[in-house]
Amino acid sequence: MTLRLFMFPTLNAHKVTIALEEMALPYEVVPVDILNGEQDDEAFRAINPNGRIPALTDGPVRLFESAAILQYLGRKTGQFYPQDEVARAEIDSWLFWQMSALGPSSGNVNWFARAAAKEGRDPAENSLALHRFRKETARLFDILERQLAGRDYLCGDYSIADMACWTWIDKYPGNGGGLASRPGLAAWHGRIAARPAVLRALQVGLDRIKT
Ligand SMILES: N[C@@H](CCC(=O)N[C@@H](CS)C(=O)NCC(=O)O)C(=O)O
């Protein structure tokens, strides 16, 4: 059965291409042009009723939400997601932390910064929101720094939790105040950035960006 990944080259989609490349799974890319509203097409809504990428199908299995996809791929292959409950509980915790804290907080920094610039709004209008989300994102970066003290990866061995967090740090380090003052986070970032599967994964879909 062919895995079909519905995607546009963004950090949430690249979490999944990292997992697919690391797990050496063959997959087909189905482009969804989110800059031209294809995420709202009825055909795509049948795959993800929430109208967001990434989504994945595997025969009769349909998944949306990047963390659900990462868990599925981890269960399917037995890689980067150990069955042992102690290890899995740790990975799930960091995975959900990324989805509920790091992603939304850093994403809100982007939104409020962009809304002012792109929508011709008075930047002062967004200053309180930006202050709140920048402060929270910096706090979350500090949490990662603390977790990585004495560890190469978030949960000991490289796992789907690292894949989920890494794209957000890689793409928007400035949202949390950068990596210069966080040596553990910087080393972790560099360690993952150097992985051949990650380098391949970040290229997937880039031909879709028409700039
Ligand atoms: N929690 C979702 C977030 C998905 C999401 O927000 N995807 C963005 C791209 S990274 C999207 O589809 N944006 C299209 C839009 O905002 O209309 C996940 O992790 O899969």
The ligand as a MOL file (V3000), in Angstrom:
LIG
                    3D

  0  0  0     0  0            999 V3000
M  V30 BEGIN CTAB
M  V30 COUNTS 20 19 0 0 0
M  V30 BEGIN ATOM
M  V30 1 N -1.7410 21.1340 14.3350 0
M  V30 2 C -1.6260 20.9530 12.9160 0
M  V30 3 C -1.3140 22.2710 12.2700 0
M  V30 4 C -1.4720 22.1990 10.7740 0
M  V30 5 C -1.2840 23.5660 10.1270 0
M  V30 6 O -1.5530 24.6210 10.7340 0
M  V30 7 N -0.8190 23.5520 8.8750 0
M  V30 8 C -0.6190 24.7790 8.1520 0
M  V30 9 C 0.7020 24.7340 7.4140 0
M  V30 10 S 2.0620 24.5020 8.5280 0
M  V30 11 C -1.7260 24.9560 7.1220 0
M  V30 12 O -2.2290 23.9930 6.5790 0
M  V30 13 N -2.0980 26.2080 6.8550 0
M  V30 14 C -3.1090 26.5060 5.8940 0
M  V30 15 C -4.0480 27.5970 6.3520 0
M  V30 16 O -3.7590 28.2340 7.3780 0
M  V30 17 O -5.0820 27.7840 5.7080 0
M  V30 18 C -0.5560 19.9050 12.6220 0
M  V30 19 O 0.4240 19.8700 13.3620 0
M  V30 20 O -0.7070 19.1350 11.6580 0
M  V30 END ATOM
M  V30 BEGIN BOND
M  V30 1 1 1 2
M  V30 2 1 2 3
M  V30 3 1 2 18
M  V30 4 1 3 4
M  V30 5 1 4 5
M  V30 6 2 5 6
M  V30 7 1 5 7
M  V30 8 1 7 8
M  V30 9 1 8 9
M  V30 10 1 8 11
M  V30 11 1 9 10
M  V30 12 2 11 12
M  V30 13 1 11 13
M  V30 14 1 13 14
M  V30 15 1 14 15
M  V30 16 2 15 16
M  V30 17 1 15 17
M  V30 18 2 18 19
M  V30 19 1 18 20
M  V30 END BOND
M  V30 END CTAB
M  END
